[in-house]
Amino acid sequence: MTNKISPDIFTEDNKKQIKLIRVSRSDIDKAGEKFGQPYLDAVWASRIKHRDTNTHFYFEESEYLVLDNMFLPRPEQTPIQKIMSNVVALSKAPISYLRSVHSRSLMTTKRVDKAYKEMRVLACHGDGDKQAPCERRRYSERQQFHFCNGCSCGARAGARLSAVGSTLDNPITDKEADYLKLDYPYLECPLKKLGFSNYDPEYKSKESAVRKPV
């Protein structure tokens, strides 16, 4: 599937340019046969409806990358390739991620205080009753863990919001031997929610104000 994509730039409403990834329907069908209904559900939830054709699906680049991270297998890498991949990833990483890594300390693997961890778990996963999970939270059926779709981390092992073996409605976040993204002492949230290092109680209202119709 990944070897048959091509990016296209479309102008929408003469206001903004959107980069779309074009994927053939035959590749979608093949991936659906391999990964089953969860993959197809994700495709239908993410696709750009008015850009659909009889032969291709069109996705916004960010949505395509989520599908890619969730379902498409990665080729095995040699130890040297893994090191180089990490070097390249770090060179492109946002400053906030580098601050998170630094706050952890590779020698001691520091963790955020339990009270803050509980706030982050609640913000991301909800409580199963009064508070719903975050709208940016996603679940990888193939890898069996949750991840954030609001930042640039994707469904990587180091960016898990729950332990491997979690189900969609039952995130595992309290394994002592498992270091989740929520354990970093310094951690920013795209929505600046309570418990995170960039918490801003006014952020939601600011976002809503921007989106109000003129």
C-alpha positions as CSV (number, residue, x, y, z in Angstrom):
1,M,0.0,0.0,0.0
2,T,2.7,2.5,0.9
3,N,4.6,2.1,-2.4
4,K,1.6,3.3,-4.4
5,I,0.8,6.6,-2.8
6,S,1.4,10.0,-4.3
7,P,0.8,13.4,-2.6
8,D,-1.4,16.0,-4.3
9,I,-2.0,19.6,-3.3
10,F,-5.6,20.8,-3.5
11,T,-6.9,24.3,-2.8
12,E,-10.1,24.3,-0.9
13,D,-12.5,27.3,-0.7
14,N,-9.6,29.4,-2.1
15,K,-8.4,29.8,1.5
16,K,-6.0,27.0,2.4
17,Q,-4.0,24.3,0.7
18,I,-4.4,20.7,1.9
19,K,-1.9,18.0,1.1
20,L,-3.8,14.8,0.3
21,I,-2.4,11.3,0.0
22,R,-3.9,9.3,-2.9
23,V,-4.4,5.5,-2.3
24,S,-5.9,3.1,-4.9
25,R,-9.0,1.3,-3.9
26,S,-7.4,-2.0,-4.8
27,D,-4.7,-1.4,-2.1
28,I,-7.4,-0.5,0.4
29,D,-9.2,-3.8,-0.4
30,K,-6.0,-5.8,0.1
31,A,-5.3,-4.1,3.4
32,G,-8.9,-4.7,4.4
33,E,-8.5,-8.4,3.7
34,K,-5.4,-8.5,5.9
35,F,-6.4,-6.3,8.8
36,G,-10.1,-6.8,8.8
37,Q,-13.1,-4.6,9.6
38,P,-11.3,-2.2,12.1
39,Y,-9.1,-1.1,9.3
40,L,-12.0,-0.5,6.9
41,D,-13.8,1.4,9.7
42,A,-10.8,3.6,10.1
43,V,-10.6,4.2,6.4
44,W,-14.3,5.3,6.1
45,A,-13.9,7.5,9.2
46,S,-10.8,9.3,7.8
47,R,-11.4,9.6,4.1
48,I,-12.1,12.9,2.4
49,K,-15.6,12.2,1.1
50,H,-15.9,14.9,-1.6
51,R,-12.4,13.9,-2.9
52,D,-13.4,10.2,-3.4
53,T,-13.4,8.7,-6.9
54,N,-14.2,5.3,-8.3
55,T,-10.5,4.3,-8.3
56,H,-8.9,6.1,-5.4
57,F,-9.4,7.3,-1.8
58,Y,-7.9,10.6,-0.8
59,F,-6.8,11.3,2.8
60,E,-5.4,14.3,4.6
61,E,-1.8,13.6,5.2
62,S,-2.1,13.5,9.0
63,E,-5.0,11.0,8.8
64,Y,-3.2,8.8,6.3
65,L,-0.2,8.7,8.7
66,V,-2.5,7.5,11.5
67,L,-3.8,4.7,9.4
68,D,-0.3,3.8,8.3
69,N,0.9,3.7,12.0
70,M,-2.1,1.7,13.1
71,F,-2.1,-1.0,10.6
72,L,0.7,-1.2,8.1
73,P,3.6,-3.5,9.1
74,R,7.1,-2.2,9.3
75,P,10.0,-4.1,7.7
76,E,12.6,-5.6,10.0
77,Q,15.6,-3.3,10.5
78,T,19.2,-4.1,11.2
79,P,20.7,-2.7,14.5
80,I,22.5,0.0,12.4
81,Q,19.2,1.0,10.6
82,K,17.4,1.2,14.0
83,I,20.1,3.6,15.3
84,M,20.0,5.7,12.2
85,S,16.2,5.8,12.3
86,N,16.3,7.0,15.9
87,V,18.9,9.7,15.0
88,V,16.7,10.9,12.2
89,A,13.6,10.9,14.4
90,L,15.3,12.9,17.1
91,S,16.6,15.4,14.6
92,K,13.0,16.1,13.5
93,A,11.4,15.8,16.9
94,P,9.6,18.9,18.4
95,I,11.3,20.7,21.3
96,S,8.5,19.5,23.6
97,Y,9.4,15.8,22.9
98,L,13.1,16.4,23.6
99,R,12.2,18.1,26.9
100,S,10.1,15.0,27.8
101,V,13.0,12.7,27.1
102,H,15.4,14.9,29.1
103,S,12.9,15.0,32.0
104,R,12.8,11.2,32.2
105,S,16.6,10.8,32.4
106,L,17.9,7.6,30.7
107,M,19.8,6.5,33.7
108,T,17.0,6.7,36.3
109,T,13.8,6.7,34.3
110,K,12.1,9.3,36.5
111,R,8.3,9.3,36.5
112,V,5.8,12.0,37.1
113,D,4.1,12.1,40.5
114,K,1.2,9.7,40.9
115,A,-1.4,12.5,41.3
116,Y,-0.4,14.0,37.9
117,K,-0.3,10.6,36.2
118,E,-3.9,10.0,37.4
119,M,-5.0,13.4,36.0
120,R,-3.4,12.6,32.6
121,V,-5.0,9.1,32.6
122,L,-8.4,10.7,33.2
123,A,-7.8,13.4,30.6
124,C,-6.8,10.8,27.9
125,H,-9.0,7.8,28.8
126,G,-11.9,9.2,30.7
127,D,-13.4,7.5,33.7
128,G,-15.9,5.2,32.0
129,D,-18.8,7.2,33.5
130,K,-19.0,11.0,33.6
131,Q,-15.9,11.9,31.6
132,A,-15.5,10.5,28.1
133,P,-12.1,9.7,26.5
134,C,-10.3,12.5,24.8
135,E,-11.4,13.1,21.2
136,R,-7.8,12.8,20.0
137,R,-7.2,9.4,21.5
138,R,-6.9,6.5,19.0
139,Y,-6.5,2.7,19.4
140,S,-4.3,0.4,17.4
141,E,-6.0,-2.9,16.8
142,R,-2.8,-4.4,15.5
143,Q,-0.5,-3.2,18.3
144,Q,-3.1,-3.3,21.0
145,F,-2.4,0.0,22.7
146,H,-3.8,3.6,22.7
147,F,-2.0,6.6,21.3
148,C,-2.6,10.3,20.7
149,N,-3.7,11.6,17.3
150,G,-3.3,15.2,18.3
151,C,0.5,15.3,18.4
152,S,3.2,14.1,16.0
153,C,4.2,11.0,17.9
154,G,1.9,8.5,16.2
155,A,1.5,4.9,17.2
156,R,5.1,4.3,18.3
157,A,6.1,2.1,21.2
158,G,7.6,5.1,23.0
159,A,4.4,7.1,22.7
160,R,1.9,4.6,24.1
161,L,-0.9,6.0,26.2
162,S,-1.6,2.4,27.4
163,A,0.2,-0.8,27.8
164,V,0.4,-3.5,25.1
165,G,-2.6,-5.8,25.6
166,S,-5.1,-3.0,26.2
167,T,-8.5,-3.2,24.5
168,L,-10.4,-0.2,23.1
169,D,-12.5,0.2,26.2
170,N,-10.0,-1.1,28.8
171,P,-6.7,0.9,28.7
172,I,-4.0,-0.6,31.0
173,T,-2.0,2.3,32.5
174,D,-0.7,1.0,35.8
175,K,1.9,-1.7,34.9
176,E,4.9,-0.8,37.1
177,A,7.4,-2.3,34.7
178,D,5.9,-0.4,31.7
179,Y,7.0,3.2,31.0
180,L,4.2,5.0,29.1
181,K,4.2,8.4,27.5
182,L,2.0,9.5,30.4
183,D,4.9,8.7,32.8
184,Y,7.2,11.5,31.5
185,P,7.7,14.2,34.2
186,Y,7.5,16.8,31.5
187,L,4.8,16.2,28.9
188,E,2.8,18.6,26.8
189,C,-0.8,17.9,25.6
190,P,-2.1,19.3,22.3
191,L,-5.2,20.4,24.1
192,K,-3.4,21.7,27.1
193,K,-5.4,19.5,29.5
194,L,-5.1,19.3,33.3
195,G,-2.1,17.3,34.5
196,F,0.1,18.2,31.6
197,S,3.1,20.5,31.7
198,N,1.4,23.1,29.4
199,Y,-1.9,23.1,31.1
200,D,-4.1,26.1,30.2
201,P,-7.6,26.2,31.7
202,E,-8.6,28.8,29.1
203,Y,-7.4,26.9,26.0
204,K,-10.8,25.3,25.2
205,S,-12.6,28.6,25.3
206,K,-9.9,30.1,23.1
207,E,-10.3,27.3,20.6
208,S,-14.1,27.6,20.6
209,A,-13.9,31.3,20.1
210,V,-11.8,30.8,17.0
211,R,-14.2,28.4,15.6
212,K,-17.4,30.4,16.1
213,P,-19.1,31.3,12.8
214,V,-18.7,34.9,11.7
